[in-house]
């Protein structure tokens, strides 16, 4: 579900408002291509971007990863993999309502069964398609990682009526406890993906905040 074309408007807005180069990854989708296909694709682009900075007009020491929803989970997983495999140095994780925990044991994951657009049943289906018959690992579900130390600083945004809300807040707390700098923003009255309603003032503020966080992280 989704591709480069459907996500291009978001990438363009973030690029325009932050003033940085944004690369969209056309990663392979489940269920035809279950884990680790999407992560392998995202990580390949990360390493490519680090090695082709001169062509891109970018600084290889100023890289960020992240996205929204499943893409946010891939950003968190790419940061874990880069740390563990001594890959490209990442300056920031920009995680907007990321999907991080296949276990669905938090209060929001258990109780948000009829929330707009994204609910418990859809979360369950997405993990089933993504994992296939494989057990979840930290690279598939970053919330399963036991050691979060040494990861890049993170900006994590959550929506009040999103099943992912509590796992994202918990992940932010665990990062802080591991010594990782975190900015956490909980948007009241919003639901998963509601920033697509561009006429809403809160949507405009969300997008502006994401871009500003990215700009600050890469300017430091």
C-alpha positions in Angstrom: 0.0 0.0 0.0 1.5 3.3 -1.1 4.5 4.0 -3.4 6.8 6.8 -4.4 4.1 8.7 -6.2 1.6 8.6 -3.3 4.3 9.7 -0.8 6.0 12.3 -3.0 3.9 15.2 -1.8 5.0 14.6 1.8 8.6 14.3 0.8 8.4 17.5 -1.2 6.8 19.4 1.7 9.4 18.3 4.1 12.1 19.2 1.6 10.6 22.6 0.9 10.1 23.5 4.5 13.3 22.1 5.9 15.6 23.2 3.1 17.3 19.8 3.0 17.6 17.0 0.3 15.0 14.3 0.9 15.4 10.9 -0.7 12.3 8.7 -1.0 12.9 5.0 -1.0 10.8 2.8 -3.3 11.2 -0.2 -1.0 9.6 -3.6 -1.8 6.3 -4.1 -0.1 4.9 -7.0 1.9 3.3 -9.5 1.7 5.0 -10.3 -1.6 8.3 -9.2 -0.1 8.3 -9.7 3.7 10.9 -8.7 6.1 13.8 -8.0 5.6 13.2 -6.8 2.1 12.0 -3.3 2.9 14.8 -2.8 5.5 17.4 -4.0 3.1 16.2 -1.5 0.5 16.1 1.4 2.9 19.5 0.5 4.3 21.0 0.2 0.8 19.8 3.7 0.0 21.2 5.0 3.2 24.7 3.6 2.4 24.3 4.9 -1.2 23.5 8.4 0.0 26.5 8.4 2.3 28.8 7.4 -0.5 27.4 9.8 -3.1 27.1 12.9 -1.1 29.2 14.9 -3.5 26.8 14.1 -6.4 23.8 15.0 -4.2 25.4 18.2 -3.0 25.0 17.0 0.6 27.3 16.4 3.6 27.9 12.7 4.4 28.2 13.7 8.1 24.7 15.2 8.1 22.3 12.3 7.4 18.9 11.6 8.8 16.5 8.6 8.6 12.8 8.4 9.1 9.3 8.7 7.8 5.7 8.0 8.8 4.0 4.9 10.0 5.7 1.7 8.6 8.3 4.0 7.1 9.0 5.4 10.6 9.6 1.8 11.8 12.0 1.3 8.9 13.9 4.5 9.9 14.2 3.3 13.5 15.4 -0.1 12.3 17.9 1.4 9.9 19.4 3.4 12.8 19.7 0.2 14.8 21.4 -1.6 11.9 23.8 1.3 11.2 24.8 1.3 14.9 25.3 -2.4 15.0 27.1 -2.8 11.7 29.2 0.4 12.0 27.4 1.9 9.0 26.8 5.5 8.0 26.7 8.0 10.8 23.2 9.2 11.3 22.5 12.6 12.8 18.7 12.2 13.5 15.8 9.8 13.5 12.6 11.5 12.4 9.9 9.1 13.5 6.3 10.2 12.8 3.8 7.8 14.3 6.2 4.9 13.7 5.1 1.3 13.8 7.6 -0.3 16.2 6.1 -3.2 18.1 4.4 -6.3 16.7 3.3 -7.5 20.1 0.4 -4.9 20.4 0.4 -5.1 24.2 0.1 -1.4 25.0 -3.1 0.3 26.1 -3.6 2.2 22.8 -2.9 -0.9 20.7 -5.4 -3.0 22.7 -8.2 -0.4 22.9 -8.1 1.6 19.7 -10.2 -0.9 17.7 -12.4 1.7 15.8 -10.1 4.7 15.4 -10.2 6.5 12.0 -8.1 5.0 9.2 -5.8 2.9 11.4 -7.0 0.6 14.1 -6.0 -2.6 15.9 -7.1 -5.0 13.1 -5.1 -3.1 10.5 -2.0 -3.1 12.7 -2.4 -6.8 13.2 -2.8 -7.4 9.5 0.3 -5.2 8.7 2.5 -7.1 11.0 1.2 -10.5 9.7 2.0 -9.5 6.1 5.4 -8.0 7.0 6.7 -10.8 9.2 5.2 -13.7 7.3 6.2 -16.9 9.0 9.4 -15.3 10.6 9.7 -14.4 14.3 10.1 -10.7 15.0 13.6 -9.4 15.6 14.6 -5.9 16.7 15.4 -5.0 13.0 11.8 -6.0 12.2 10.2 -4.5 15.3 12.6 -2.0 16.9 10.7 -1.9 20.2 12.1 -5.4 20.8 15.7 -4.1 20.9 17.0 -4.5 24.4 19.9 -2.0 24.0 19.0 1.4 22.6 22.3 3.1 23.6 24.4 4.8 21.0 21.5 5.5 18.7 21.1 8.9 17.0 19.0 11.7 18.6 15.3 11.3 17.8 12.3 13.4 17.1 9.2 11.3 17.7 5.7 12.5 17.0 2.5 10.6 18.1 -1.2 11.0 17.4 -3.7 10.9 20.3 -6.0 8.4 18.6 -3.3 6.1 17.0 -2.8 2.5 18.1 1.0 3.1 17.8 0.8 6.0 20.3 1.9 4.2 23.5 4.6 2.1 21.9 6.1 5.3 20.4 6.0 7.1 23.8 7.6 4.1 25.5 10.3 3.9 22.8 11.0 7.6 23.4 11.3 7.0 27.1 13.6 4.0 26.6 15.8 6.0 24.3 16.1 8.7 27.0 16.9 6.2 29.6 19.7 4.8 27.3 21.2 8.3 27.1 19.8 9.2 23.7 18.5 12.8 23.2 14.8 12.8 22.3 12.2 15.4 21.4 8.7 13.9 21.8 5.6 15.6 20.5 2.1 14.2 21.2 -0.5 15.9 19.0 -3.9 16.1 20.7 -7.1 15.4 18.8 -5.3 13.7 15.9 -5.3 10.2 14.5 -2.9 8.1 12.5 -2.3 9.9 9.2 -4.6 12.8 9.9 -2.0 15.3 8.8 -3.2 14.3 5.3 -6.1 16.7 6.0 -4.1 19.8 5.0 -6.9 22.2 5.7 -6.6 21.5 9.4 -4.5 23.9 11.4 -3.0 21.1 13.4 -1.9 19.3 10.2 -0.1 22.3 9.1 1.6 22.7 12.4 2.6 19.0 12.4 4.3 19.2 9.0 6.0 22.5 10.0 7.3 20.9 13.2 8.6 17.8 11.4 10.5 20.0 8.9 11.8 22.3 11.6 13.1 19.3 13.7 14.9 18.0 10.6 16.4 21.4 9.8 17.6 21.8 13.4 19.1 18.4 13.6 21.1 18.7 10.4 22.2 22.3 11.1 23.9 21.5 14.4 
